[in-house]
Amino acid sequence: MSESFRTESDSMGPMQIPAGAYYGAQTARAVENFPISNLRFPRSFLRSLGLIKKHAALTNQELGGLEPRLAAAIVQAAQEVADGKWDAEFVIDIFQTGSGTSTNMNANEVIANRAMELLGGKRGEKTVHPNDHVNRGQSSNDVIPTAIHLAALEAIERRLIPALEDLQEALRQKAREFHDVLKIGRTHLQDATPIRLGQEFGGYASQVQHGIARLRAAEKNLGELALGGTAVGTGINTHPEFARRTIARLAAEMNLPLREAADHFEAQGGRDAVVETSGMLKTVAVSLIKIANDIRLLGSGPRLGLGELKLPATQPGSSIMPGKVNPVMCEMLLQVCAQVQGNDAAITFSGSFGNFELNVMLPVMAHNLLQSVELLAKACEVFARRCVAGLEADREKCNSNLELSLSNCTVLAPVIGYDKAAKIAKVAFQTNRTVRQVALEISGLDKARLDELLDPARQTAPGSE
């Protein structure tokens, strides 16, 4: 034991620490207390946590609260955490203390021990102290909410919005490509009046565009940070300038619109901005479900379904049916969106646990929010590239479906009356003929007028008779 472990102490007593670990006693105690899952904080969160500690040290030095030598070592160690060098040292389960104190101390201990090493000392000596130096002017209660906002804001801005923009452009490209493809529209899953395939895809692109706008609106509240409130929002044990200066440094490095919370009691007692952002992500997921479902249904078949789209073949679809190809990219996106909606339910429930001056569901909110952002970003990237970009229209199938539709009677109604048009539809259905064939017999209109009225291209433009 003495060869592979070292002993460190926290306020509750000594703990055995793996000799090579950079974390300390509080982290080891949390590992023992919370053997719940294999879920850990993601890279985006650890990056934000490292940057908070880095810029807190610079501000504390500037304000005279840290010696330059100590501050420099902490800054370097914290930057290494931000860069991902010590991710393996963050060993605490997501399901832990509701404030995330264990993970905040995990960061403090790793940074303190690494800083001591940089100064020529040994891990566990506490010449760089995790609380007195690394956590100076901070509390888990303002650091963890700040890290959640920073990580989510950066991931949405750098990962999710660009992925959605790429998907939007892929859909716009298909809208242009398919503009001349005329097909039957559908409402209630039943045949309706003609539409252009490009118009359908233009609608999908617009849904994605609206989702991007919603996320940009959510960024405003994510940019408001709890840092500076410390334990309960009063700012106890921190310099009045600490939060403003540290947040300015974070904004400059991360190139994000950040500001100190206008009211620290709101910023720590509630997590409304996280709930709001998750709601926006859920709305994006709902849009993507509609798009993925439409594409897979339009591509159903290939011979006995709707078959108006040809989906790219990406892999064999069956272990028993040779030659079967399934819409797997659509199914992947649907599953991601289901997970996002589940995450939103957990976040919404967790958001209601703002008990007095602190929400005590921070780790699970952080995990679910950041997972939703990452899943949507990656799924949109893959879906745009491996599905949308390769879509083709089956023009022959679109045309044949158009001619067979009973809804062609719609354009006749203003000319011959609703009742007579309905009769034509009924006779066409009963005799298994087209509307055009029956209308020639009983509408009273000649072939030229019928051809003019039943022209599908004309029916897709506003102002048709």
N, C-alpha and C positions, 0 to 999 in steps of 0.2 A: 504493500500500500504506500509506503513512504517513498518508493521510487516512482510511482505513477500518479500520485496525488499530492497536492499541497493543501494546507489548512488556511482558510480565511474566515473572518468573522463579520457578522453584521449585528444589528442591535438585538437580535434574538439568540446570538451565540455562534459557535464555530461551525463551519461547513467544510466538507471535503470537496476539493475542486480538482478536476483533471489537470495534471501538471502543465500541460501544454495549452490550456484554455486561456483566453484573454478575459473572459467573463469572470465574475466573482461570486460572493456568497449569496447575494439576493437572487441572482439569476439561478444558481444551483438550487436554492430553496424552491423557487418557482417551478423548476423542472420536476422536482419531487412532488410538488403539490398539484400540478396540472398535467398528468399523463392522459390527456383526453383524446386527442386526435393527432393526425400527422400534418395538420394545417399550421402554417407559419405566416408571418407578415411577408408580403411580396417585396420584390426589389424596389418598386416605386416608393413604397412607404419607408424602407430603410434609407434610401437616398435622401428623402426629405428629412428624416430624423438626423442623419449625419450633417446635412447642411444647416439645420437649426443649431446644432451643437457648435459647429464651426463658427457661425456668425455671432452666436451668443458669446463665445470666447473673445472674438475680436471686439465686440462692444464692451464687454467687461474690462478688457485691457484699456480701451479708450477711456472708460469712465473711472479708471484707477482701481478696479476691483480685482485684477489679476496681474501678476508680474509678467512682463513681456516674455521671459523664458518659458514659463508655464503655459502661457497663452499660445505661443508658437507651437509647442509640442501638441497641445490639445487641438489646435487648428489642423495640423498635419494628420493626426490620428483620426479626427472627425472627417476629413476629406477622404481618407482611405475607406472609412465606413460608407460615405456617400458614393464612392466609386465601386463599391461591391467587393472590396478586398477581403472583408471579414464577415461576409454573409453567413458562413458556416458557424459563426459564434452566436448567432441569434437563434437560440434553441428553444424558446418558450412557446407554448401552444397558444393559438388564438383564443381558446376558451380559458380565460384566466381572470384576474382581477378586472372588474368592469371599467376602471379608469385607465387601464393599460400601464399602471405603475411598474409592473414587472418588466415590461419591454423598455420603458424609459430607463429603468435602472440597468437593464441589460446593455443598453447603449452607453450609459454613463460609465459602467464598469469596463466595457471593452475599450472605450476611448481612454479612460484613465490608465489602464494597464498598458496599453500601447504607447501612450504618451510617456509613461515612466520608462518604458523600454527605450524610447527615442532619446531620453535624457540620461541613459546609462544605468538606470535602476533595474529592479526585478519586479515581475508581476506580483501583486499582492502587498507591496510595501506601503501604498497609499500616500507616497510623497506627492503624487497627483491624486487628489481625492475625488471619487465619483460624485459625491454630493456637494462638497464645499467648493470644488473648482469647476468640474464639467457641468454640473447642474445649477451653477450659481445664477440667481435671479430667475429661476424657473421652478415649475411644478409639473408633475405628470398631468395635472388637470388642465394646464394650458398648452403644454408641449404636444400631447397626443392629439387633441383636436386640431392644433395647428398643422401637425404632420399629415393628418387625414386630408385637410383642405388642400395643402400644397401638393400632395401626391395625386389627388383626384384632378385638381386643376391642371397640373402639368400633363398628366396622362390624357385627359380630354383634349387639351390644346395640341399636344405633340403627336398623339397616337390615334385617338378616335376620330376627331374632326378630319384630319387628312385622309383616313381610310374611308370615311363617309363621302368626302369630296371625290375620291377616286371612283367610288361606287356610283355616285350621282353622274359623273361624267360618262361612265360606261353605259348607264341607262340612257343618258341623253344621246350618246352615239347611236344606240340601237333605235331610239325614237326617230332620228334622222334617217337611218338606214331603212326602217320599216314604214316610212311615211306613205309610200305608195301601195302598201299592202292592205287591201280592204278585207274585212272579216265581219263576222256577226258579233254584235255586242251581247252581253248577258246581264240580266238582273234576276234576282231570286233563283239563280242557277238555271234560268230558262232563257230561251232565245229572245233577244230584243232587237233593236234597230241596228243598222250597220255602223261600224266604227273603223277607224284606221288602227292597225296594230301599232303604228307610231304614236297615236294618241294615247293608247294604253301605257306605253312605255314612258311617254312624257309625264303622265300622271304619277308613275312610280318615281321618276326622277324628282318631281316636285315634292313628293312625300319625304324623300331623303333631304332635300333642301330645307324643308320646314323643320326637320329634326335637327339639322345643324344650327338653325336659328334658335331653336329652343335651348340647345346646349350652350350656345354663346350667351344667352340670357341668364342661365344658371351660373355662369362663370363670375358674374358680378358678386353674388353672395358668397361663393367659394373663396373669393379674394379677400374677404374680411377675416382676420386671424385673431384667435383668442390669446396669443402670446402677450404676456404682460399682466394677465389677471392673477397669476400664480394659484394659490390654493382655492379660493372661493370667488375670485373676481375683484377683490379689493387691491390687488397688487402688493400684498405684504411681502417683505424681504426682497424687493427688487427696486432698482433705481427708476425714478419717474421717466427717464429718457431711454431706458433699456429697450422696451418694446419698439418704440418708433425707430430707433437707430438700427436695431437688429432686422426689423421687417424691411427697412429701406435697403439693407445689404442683401437680404434674400431676394427682393424684387429685382435688384440690379443683376445678380448672378443668374437668376432663373428666367429673367426677362418676362415676368408675369405681373399683372396689375394687382398688387398686394397692398393692403392697408390694415392698420390696427383697428380692432373692433370698436365701434362707436359706444357700445355698452358691453362691458366684460361679463356682466351677470347673465345677459342673454347668450353671449358667446360660449359660456361654459355650462350654463344650466340647461340649454336646449341644443339640439342638433338639427334645427329646421333646415339649414342649408344643405345638409347631407340628404335629408328626406326629400327635399325639393329636387336635388340633382338626380337622385335615384328615380324619382317620378319621371323626369325627363328621359332618362335611359330606358325606362319601361315604355314610354311613348315611342321612342325610336324602335324598340323591339317589336311593338305592335305593328308599326309600319312595315318593318322587315318581314314579319310573318305574312302580312297581306301580299307583299311582293313575291316572296318565296312560294307561297301557296298558289298564287295565280300562275306563276311560271311552270310549276310542276303539273298543274292541271291542264294548262294550255299545251304542255308537251306530253300529256298522257297518251298511251297507246303502245307502240307507235302506229298500229293499224286500226285498233278498235276503240281508241279513246278520242279525245278532242283532236289531238295531233296537229294543231295549228303552228306549234313551235317544234323545232328540232333541238333538243338539248345536247350539249357536247357529251360524248361518252368518256367517262373518266376511269371507270373500273368495271369488271364483271359484276353483275347484279345478283347472281344467285349461285348457290352451291349445288343446286339440283337441276335448274332450268338452263340449258346451254343457250348462249346468245342473248340472255336477258340483260338489259341495262337499266338501271334505276336512277332516279333524280337525286343522287346522294348529296350533292352540294346544297340543294334546297333543304333536304332533311337535316343536314348539319346545321344550317342556319336556324331552322325551326327549333332544334334542340338547344342551341345557344340562347335563343330568345325565351324559351321556357325557363332556362336557368336564371336569366336576368329578371324575369317576372317573379320567380321564387325569391331571389335575392332582395327584390324590392319589398316583398311582403315581410321578410325578416327585418329589413331596415326600417320600414314603417312602424312595425311593432316595437323595435328597439328605440326609435325616436320618442316614443311615449314614456320612456323611463328617465326623463329629466327630473330626478328627484331633488327638489330644492336647488342647491347650487352646482349640481353636477349630474350629467348623464352617465349612468353606470353600465352602458352597453357598447362602449367605444370600440373595443377590438373586433367584435363581430360586425359592427357597422363598417369599420374600415375594410375588413376582409371582403365583405359582400359588395361594397361599392367599387372597390378597386378591381375585383374579379369581373364585375359587370362591364366596366370600361375596357378591360383587356380582352375579354371574350368577344365583345362586339367589334372592337378594332380588328382583331385577327380574323374573325369570321367574315367581316365585310371585305377585307383585303382578298381573302381566298375566294369568296363568292363572286366578286367582281372579275377576278382574273380567270377562274376555272369554270365559271358558269356563264355569267352575263356576256363576257367578251366573245364566247363561242356560240351564242344562240343564232339560229337560222330560222327563217319563216318558211313554212310549207305553203307556198302560194296556191298550189292546186287545191289543197284541202280547204284553205280559207275561202277560195272562190266557190267551191262546191257547197260548202256549208251556207254561204250567203244565199245562193239560189234556192236552197231547200227551206229556208226559214219562213215560217208562217207570219213572222212579224213584218214582212214586206208589206203587209196590208196597212200598216200604220200610215205610210205616206199616201195611201189612197183615200183615207178617211176624210181629209179636208175637201177632197174633190167630189167624192161620190156619197159621202155620209158615213158615219160610224157604223150604223146597222148593216148597210150593204157590204162594207169592208169586212165586218165580223162574219157575215154569211160566206164570203169568199174564203176566209181563213178556215171556217168550219168544213166547207165542201172540200177544200184542198187537203185537209187532214184526213177526212173520211175516205177520199178516193186516192190518197197517196200520190197526189199531183202537186205541182208548184203553184204558188199564188199567181204567177204570170199566166200559166196555162188556164186556170179557172177564170181569172179576171178577163181574159180575152173573150170568154163565153158570156159572162153575165154582168160585167161592169158597165157596159155601154161605151167604153173608151176604145179607140182604135189602137193598133199595135204601136204606132209611132208615139202616141201620147203615153201609153203604158211604159214603153222603153224609156221615155224621158223621166217619168215619175219614179220608176223602179231602178234608175241608175244609182248604184250604191255610193259612188263617189260624191254625187250631189247630196245624198242624205247625210253625209258626215260633216257638212259645212253648216254653220248657223244660217238661219233664214230660209231653209228649205220649206217648200209648200207642205 
